[in-house]
Amino acid sequence: MASLKTLFIVFCLSVLTTPALSLTLTAQQQEQLKLARKEMGLKEGEVFKRHICLWDLSGQSGPVFNGATNLRLDLLRYGIDISLEAFTNEGVMVASLKNGHCDAALMSGFRARQFNRFTGTIDAIGALPDLGHMKTLLRTLAHPNLDQYMVSNKYQTLAVAPAGAAYLFVDDKRMNSLAQAAGKKVAVLDFDPGQSKLVTHIGAAPVSTNLATAPNLFNNGTVNILPAPLIAYQVLELYKGMAPDGGIVDYPIVQLTAQLIAHTDRFPPPIASLIREIAADSFSSIQVALEKEAGKIPEHWWIEVSADNQREYDSMMRAARLKLREAGYYDGTMLSIMKRIRCSQDPLRPECSQKSE
């Protein structure tokens, strides 16, 4: 039976094997790399070496590791030699990053929050309505003026890649508003306390689970609601939990990410900045892959959300973000940046006349 871990492998696969990351640096980027090598004191022909850890359930035979191996060969052309190590357990990989074994590690945005609250807030509920907003944010984050926020003491975020929007998979299609979710059981991840707070905030009952068991809880009826990205429909067979009277609420609640977290002292600013710029360039290919997966879902599963109920969603998700910001869970600066992006694309949103976020 496929697990939610398999789902995140699909996320990372779309990041690592996208054609945009069959890496060819532009002339400008090659010049940036030359300047970076000079600032680092690297001599002509000297290779910049680092050890990168990856989460892949299938280990070295898995798709994430294989995709990264292809990228490694491309990087060698530019004097960057990354040795790779696959971990089948994300928690163990995170521990290996903390103890210094890994120079950097590719992980889910949920796990990344503990290393950098600024980029970890990208996954905030309702903060980025669609991939267009995400694209604008990633371009913004690639600007050198924001490099300071990518660093958080011992760690820095080298790259952020979109992993698709999460929607509410429900067992009753009458749940087309947050009010209808009151009293229902919602699956939440046990290592992410913010999810329980969010569910409690809307009057539902959180059911603590983990990445491996959450889909089964939905498919066997133990929980009524499972937040998940659209590629979960086939990979995790969520149509079993929706049958016969459920569906997918047609309003995204969060944009998920995969993030490359590194030790600050092992990736000097010039190299880190270039990596972030290259990662931002990969967006278009990733977007195509995500939209292709979304197109596989039959129309009859979609649950329409009225304009009034959409405004209700927006209001309650915004209230939840503010509450979690005050609790120190979300970063206020990132929330403000994402609000400016939302309002630049839709100035008539009610929140745009308010200053609380």
N, C-alpha and C positions, 0 to 999 in steps of 0.2 A: 504493500500500500504506500503510495507516495506521501511524503510528509511535507510540512511547511518549510523544512530545510531544503528540500528539493526545489521548492519555489524560489528561494533566495539564490540558489545556484543558477537558476534560469535568469534571474536579475543580473547577476554578475557576469554570466555568459554573454548577455546582450551588451554589456559594457566592454568586455575584454576582446570579443571577437568581431565587433562591428568593423566594417570596411574602413571607417574613418580612422581606426586605430591600427590599420596596417600602415605603420607610421612613416610619413615622409614630411620632414620639417620644411617649412617655407624658408626662403632666403633670409627673411627677417628673423625667424626663430633660430636659424643656424648661427646668425650673427650674435643673437642673444646668448646662445650656448657658448660661443667662443669667449665672449666677455665674462660669462659666469665662470668658465674654466680658468680664465686669467685671474679673476678675483680670488678663486680658491687656491691659486698657486699650483695648479696642475700643469705639468710640462707637456710639450708636444708629444702625442702618442701615448701619454699616460691615461690609464682607464679609471673612471669613477665607478667604484664597486659598492654595491649595497645588497642586503639580504631582505627579500620581500616575502611575507607570509600571506597565504591565500586560504580562504575557507572553501573547501570542495568536499562534499560528502563522499565522493568516489576516490578521493586522494589523487595520486599522480596520474591516474587513468581517467580522471574526470574532465568535464568540459571547461571548467574555469582554469584549471592548471594548464590544459592544452592551449587554451586561448592566450594565456599569459606567456607561454613558451614562444608562441609566434611573435608576440610583442617584444619579447626579450631579444630575439634575433634582429628585429628592426633597430632596437636601441643600440646594439653593438656597433652599428654603422656610424654612430655618433659618439663613440667613446664612452658609452654608459653600459656597464656590465651588472645586471641584476641576477643574483642567484635566487631561485624560487623554492619554496617549501609549502606543501599542501597540508592542511589540517582538516580532519573530518569532523571536529568539534569546535564550534565557534568560540565557546567559553575558554577552552584550552588555548586556542590561538591568541585570544585577548590577553591571557595570563603570560604567554610567551612574549608578547609585545611589551608588557609591563616590566618583565624581568630583564629586558634588554636583548633577548635572543633574536628578535625580529627588529630590523631597522624601520620597517613599515608593515602595515597589515591592512588588507582589504576586508571590510566588514559591513554589516547592515547599519543603516543610520540609527536604529534603535541602540545598538551597542556603542556607536561612535559618540553619543551624547555625553558619556562619562569622561571622554577625553577633551572634547571641545563643545561647550554648551552653545556657542555661537552657531556653528554649522549643524550641531545636533538639533537646533530649533527649526531647521528647514522642514522637518517632518511634523511640525506643529499642526494640530487639527484645524482644517479650514483656512490655513494661511495662504495657500497657493491653489486657486480654483482649477487650473488646468495646466497642460504642458507649455502653453504659451507663456504663462507667468513664470514657470520654472526656467524656460530658456532665457528670459530676461534676467532672472536672478543669477543664473550661472555666469552669464556675461558680466554682470555687475561684480560678482565675486572674483573674477579673473583680473579686475583692475588693481594695479599695484597699491592704490590708496587704501585698499581693504586688507592688504597683507597682514597688518598688525592683528586683525581679528581672527585670522586663520591660525594664529599661534596662541596656545594656552599653556603657559609654563613649560613643562617638559615635552609637550606634544604639539603637533601642528597637523592641520588637514591639508593633504597634498592634492586631493581631487575629490570632487563630488559628482556623481552620475545619477541621473533619474532612473528609478526602478518601477515607475508606473504609479497611477493613482489607486488608492484603496477605496473600495465601495463597501456598502453594507449588504451582505448576503443574508437573506432572511427566510424563515420557513412559513411566513404568512404575508401575502402580497398586500394586505390591508395596512401594513406598517409603512406607509408612505409619508410619515411625518415623525418628528422626534417625540411628539406627545404619545404616539402609538407605541413607542418603545418603552414607555414607563412600565416597570414591573417585569419586563422581559429579561431573560438571562443572556448575557453577552460575554463571549470569550475574550479574555485579556491575558497578555503575556506576563508570567510571574516575575521576570527580571526587569520589568518596566513599570514601576509604581504609578507613573503618570496616567497610564491607561485606566487603571481602577478609579482614579480620581475623576477622569473624564466621564466614565460610565455612570458613576454615582451622581455626578452633576446633572445628568439628564433624567435621573430618576429610575434608571435601570439597575439590574443586579449583576455585578461583575463576577465571573467565574474564572478563577486563576488557573492557567494552564501553561503549557510550554509549546515550543515550535513543532515538536513532533506529534503532539496529541490534539492540538486545537482543531484541525480539520475533522478528525474522527468524532469529536464532541458535537460538531455541527451535523455531520452526516448521520449520526445515530440519534439525534434529537435531544441530546443533553443540554445544549444551548440553542437559543432561538435565533441569535444573531452572531455572525462572524465577519469582522472587518478584514478584507483581503483584496489584493489587486486582481484585475480581470483575468490575468493569465492563470489564476488559481482555478478557474472554472473547469478546464480540462485536466491540468496537471494534478489537481487534488480531487477531482471528481465531485466538485461541490454541487453539481446538479442532483446528486443523491439526497443531500440535505434540503434542497429547495423543493423537491418533488413531494406532493403534487401541487401544492397551493402557494409556494413561495416565489422568490425572485430576487432581483438585484435592484436596490434603490438607485435610480438614475441621477445620482448627485454625489460627486466625489467628496470624501471627507478629509483626505490627506494625500500629499504627494510623497511617496517613499523614495529613499535614496540608498545608494551604496557609497561608502566613503573610504578613502585611503588615508589612514592615520599613521603618522610617523613621529619618531623622536626628533625634536626640534634641532638638536645639535648635530644630527647626522645628515641633514639636508639643508645646506646653506641657503639663505634667501634668494639668490639669483636662480639656483636650480629649482627651488620650490615654486617660485613665481612662474617659471617656464612650464613646469608640469601642470600647474593649474590652468594655464592658457591653452595647452594642448588638450587637456580634458574637456574644456569648454567647447573646443572645436568638434568634439565627437557627437554633439547633441542631435544633429539632424538624422544620422543613421540610427541612433538609439530610438528616436521618436518613431521612425518608420517601423522598427521591429515591434514596439509596444502597440502601435495602432493596428498592426497586422494581427496580433493576438486578440485584441479587443473585437475585431471584426468576425471572429469565429463564434461569438456567442449568439445563439438564436434570438430573434426579436421578441419572442413571447415571454422571455424571462425578465425583460426590463419593466420596472415599476415607475410610472411617470410621477414626477413631483411637481405640484402646482407652484406658481410664482409665489403665492403666499407662504407655502410650506418651505420654499427655498429661502425666503427671507427669515423664516423661523430658524432654519438650520444655521444660516449665517450669524444670526443674533446669538444663539445659544453656543455656537462654536467660538465666537468672539469672546463671550463671557467666560468660557472655559479657559481660553488662552490667557486672558487677563488674570484669572485666578491662579493659574499655574505660573505665570510670570511673577506674581507677588510671592509665591511660595519658593521662588528660586529655581524652578524647574525649566522654564523657558528663558531665553536671553532677550532682554528688552530691545537691544539694538537691532538684532535680526528681525524681531517682530515689526519694528518700525520700518525697516527696509522693505519687508514684504507688503506692509500696508501701502507704502508709497507706490509699489509696483501695481497692486490691485487698483488703487485710485487713479493711476495714470492710464490704465486700460478701461476703467469704468468709473468716471468721476461722479456719477449719480448714486453710487453706493451710499447708504445712510451713514456708514462709519466715516466717510470722507470729510464730513463736517464736524467730526469729533476729534479730540486730541488725546484720548486716553490710551491709545496704542501706538 
